[in-house]
Amino acid sequence: MGIKVHLSRIMGEKRIKISELASMTGLHRNGLTKLYNEDTDGIKFDTLEKLCRALGCSVEDLIEYIEDENE
């Protein structure tokens, strides 16, 4: 499976829209949408820091490593 991004779950729990999160963090909506849909191949530490600060969560809340059962 690999890396799982929990941004959509956290935003849903906090009832925050992508446009609101973009305003709160200064991050671009396109990048946030890719993270929200888990359609990205990486994330900068600066982005993680801004998301954690805005959402009041830790890095471990946002991303998780899930081992592939077939490995």
FENKASUL-V535626 format. One record per residue. RES is the residue in one letter. PSI is psi in radians with two decimals (* if undefined). Layout:
RES_PSI ; RES_PSI
This chain:
M_-0.93 ; G_-2.36 ; I_2.27 ; K_2.25 ; V_2.19 ; H_0.36 ; L_-0.76 ; S_-0.70 ; R_-0.81 ; I_-0.77 ; M_-0.66 ; G_-0.75 ; E_-0.64 ; K_-0.02 ; R_0.86 ; I_2.31 ; K_2.78 ; I_-0.73 ; S_-0.66 ; E_-0.75 ; L_-0.63 ; A_-0.75 ; S_-0.70 ; M_-0.58 ; T_-0.37 ; G_0.14 ; L_2.67 ; H_2.50 ; R_-0.67 ; N_-0.78 ; G_-0.72 ; L_-0.68 ; T_-0.71 ; K_-0.74 ; L_-0.74 ; Y_-0.73 ; N_0.11 ; E_0.76 ; D_0.86 ; T_2.71 ; D_0.16 ; G_2.94 ; I_2.38 ; K_2.64 ; F_-0.65 ; D_-0.70 ; T_-0.79 ; L_-0.78 ; E_-0.78 ; K_-0.72 ; L_-0.79 ; C_-0.74 ; R_-0.81 ; A_-0.63 ; L_-0.10 ; G_0.76 ; C_3.09 ; S_2.92 ; V_-0.69 ; E_-0.47 ; D_-0.59 ; L_-0.76 ; I_2.60 ; E_2.43 ; Y_2.18 ; I_2.09 ; E_2.50 ; D_2.21 ; E_-0.38 ; N_-0.10 ; E_*
